[in-house]
């Protein structure tokens, strides 16, 4: 099968998706670690705190650090499923775009063929 990648535009990932990706890659992280790991601005740090503390569906508390002060979190099954759904949607959009380009190319070839038969 012919496989190629077309770049339509550069997409900057949403901070929410970055948080989920970080959580998937790092088991047992603190809020401070994710904030530093993503290199966030102060506004984004506040968003991350609210996201992790209030999104009990996406993150699971797994204890605390060695000092016992900062709780550690990991991505829950629901968070993994959301990230998987996002990746599948992104891939489906890319495949739809590629199919549209291929259909347009096939249409152009058929138009050229019809015009060539006329002359």
Secondary structure, 3 states (H helix, E strand, C coil): CCCCCCCCCCCCCCHHHHHHHHHHHCCCECHHHHHHHHCCCHHHHHHHHHHHHHCCCCEEEEEECCCCCCEEEEECHHHHHHHHHHHHHHHHHHHHHHHHHHHHHHHHHHHHHHHHHHC
